[in-house]
């Protein structure tokens, strides 16, 4: 059976929008695909109607839509993510000396699917199954930065305050998420719990889609130095996230 050309073209557009340049205009897409602008515009209009793409009102450019991203988030379940990350998360706990958590987006919050205790004799509580506020946690910021539809939903619901440092302004959150996306890691400094800091980095699958986050958490005095997150700990977290991503089939970088 011959392939359906319109579906092939729509799939090609979606693949381009899922790449490094995640926001593209009609002219750019038409040039990349060597198609007439009218044809590309018609496909985009249909994809927009079903929620698979969204158009930025200011720039006029297109990006992947909420419906498609929500479908993609179910591709990898928490059990598989946890299984692939078991050894790496244990190693991160040993290297950093702090507790490690792995999380996924769940209804605009972060579901903790794996938790490794801090490697000392202190009393700790297992957090698997806990739901963390996405805007006030490092893992949440990483996940929101890669899934802007979830950030938009969260903002529409309101950003509750947990400490004096919690981000509750939508513009400030948007700016923070842009920075997180560009640098590849996030931090929360006493934004959820007074005296506690967390650092996190994204985990990607074979499609290059961010499907989870891994991070460490601990007291300010251990995770911060001169008012900023310790660079060695940031490196440990990012290296671990890359290792898990490679195990999930992501292209090494």
N, C-alpha and C positions, 0 to 999 in steps of 0.2 A: 504494500500500500504506500502510495506516495505521501510524503510529509505535507502538512498543511502550512503553506508559506506564511500566512499571517501569524500563526502561532510561533513559527520559527523566528520571525522578526521580533515579535514581542519578547520572546525568551532572550534574544540577543540584546535588546534594550535593557532588560532587567539585569543581565550579566554585567553590562557596562556600568550600570548604576550601583552595582554591588562592589565595584573595584575601588581603587585608591581614590579616584575623583568621584565621590559619591553624589555629587550634585552637578548635573549637566543640562545644557540648553538644547533646544531643538536643532540648532545649526551644528553644534558639536556632535550630537548623536547622529545626525544625517551624514555628516562628514565621516565619522568613524565607520558607519555601516554602508556608506556609498549608496544611500537611498534618497529619494526626493524628500524635501522638507515636509511637503503636504502629507506624504505617506507616514512619516515618523510622527507628525502632529496628530494624525488620526488615531494611530495606535496608542499614543500617550493619552489622548482624551478618553479612550476606552479603559485603559489601565487605571486612569485616575477615577473613573466612575465606579470601578469595583474595589478601589482602595489599595491597589497594588503599587501605585506611585502617588506622590503628592507634589504639587507645584508651589514653590516659594513665591509668595505674593510680591515680594520686593524685587527679587532678581529675575523671576520668571523661569528659573531653572527647576529641573525635576529631580526628585530623590525617591528612594524606596518608600512605600507607604506603610501605614500601620497594620493593615490587614495582612500583607505579605510577611512583614517582620514577625507578627504574632504567630503566624503559621510556622515560620522557621524556628521559632524558639522552642517548639515542641519536638524538633528533629532529634535532639539529643536529650535523653532523660537524665535525671540526677544520679541514678545508679551507675550508668556508664561513665559519667563524668567523675564520680567518686572512685570507681574502680581504676580508671586510668591515672588518677592523681594520687593514689594511696602512698606509694613509695616516695614520690616527689614531695608530698606534704610532710611526711615524717622527716625527710632530709632538711626541709626548710625550717622545721621546728628546732632541729638539732643545730643548724647553722646560726639561726637568729637568737635562739634561747627564748623564743616567745611562742604563744599559742597561734595556731594556724586554722583558718576557716576557708571553706570553699562554698561559694554561693551561686545561685541562679535567680533570675528575675521571676517573680510570682506576684501577679496583680499589683504591679508597681512597687513591690517591696522585694527584699532579698531573702530568699529561702536558704538557710544554711543546710547543705547536704552532707558536709563532712567537717569534723572538728578534731584537731590534734591538740592535746593538752600541752601547756608549757612544760619543758623537760626539767622540772624541779619537784620538790615535795610539797609545794603549796596546794591549798585546797581549791579545787576548780569544779565548775559545773558543766556537764555536757550540753552543748548548744545545738546539736543536730535537730532540725525541725523548727528552730526559732525563725521568726520573721523580723528582719531589721528594716528600719526606715531607709529608703534608698538615698534620699537627699542628705542624710546625716551620717553616712557610713562610707568608708573608702571603697568597699566592694560595690556598694550601690552607685556611687558616682561613676565608677568604671563601666558598669552595666548601662546606666542612663546615657553616658556619653556615646555609646555604640547603638543605643536604641532610643532615638529621640521621641518616638511615639509614646514610649512609657514616661519620658520626662514631661511631655505635654499633658498626659493624663494626670500625672502627679500634681503638676502645677494647678490644673483645673480643680483638683480636690482640695488644694491648700497645702501649705508646707508647715506642719506643726513644729513648734520650738521645743527642744529638749534641754538645751543649756544656753547660756548667753552667746555662745559661738555658733549655734546652729544657723545655717543659711535658710532664711524664710522669705527672701525677696526673689522673685522669678528671674529678674534680669541678672542678678548676681549669680544665681544658679546656672543660668545659660552661659555666662562668661566662664564660670568654673568648669563646666562640662566641655567647653571648647578647648580650654587649656589641658584638661585631662586627656582628651582625645588626641591632641597634638603631641603630648609628651609621653603617653603610653602608660601612665600610672596615676594613682590618686592617693590622697591622704585626707583623713579627718582628724583634726586636732581639737580634742575636747568638744566636738560638735554633738556627740551622742551621750557621752558619759564624761563628767568632769574629772580631769586627771588622767584620761585615757586617750591614746592615739592609735589609729590604725592606718596601715598602708596596704595597697592592693594593686594588682595588675590584671589585665584581661586574658582569658583563655579562649583561643579560637579553634574551630574545627577545620575539616579539610576544605570547606568552602571559603575559609577566611572570615567566617561570621563569628562574632563574639558570643559564646554560648554560656560563659560563666566567668567567675573571677576568683582569684586566690589572694589571701592577704594574711597579715599578721596583726596582732594587737597587743598593747601593753601600756605601761605607765609612761607619762610624758618624759620623765627623767631618763628612761632607758631608750626610747625611740627617737628622741629629739636631741639635737646638738646645735648650740648657738641659734636657737629659735627656728630651726628648720629640720625636717626629717633627716635622719642619718643616711648619708649616701650609700654606705655599705649595705644597710638593711634594704634600701630601695632596690639596689642591685640584686640582692638575694631573691627578693620577691619577683622581680622582673625575669630573672634567669629561670626561676621555677615555673612561672607562667609560660614561658617559651618552651620549656621542656615538656610540660603537659600538652601544650598545643601541638608540638611535633608528634607526640604519641597519638593525638587525635587526627593526624594527617595534614595538619596545617603546613604550609611551605616554610621551611626554616628561614630565619632572618637574624 
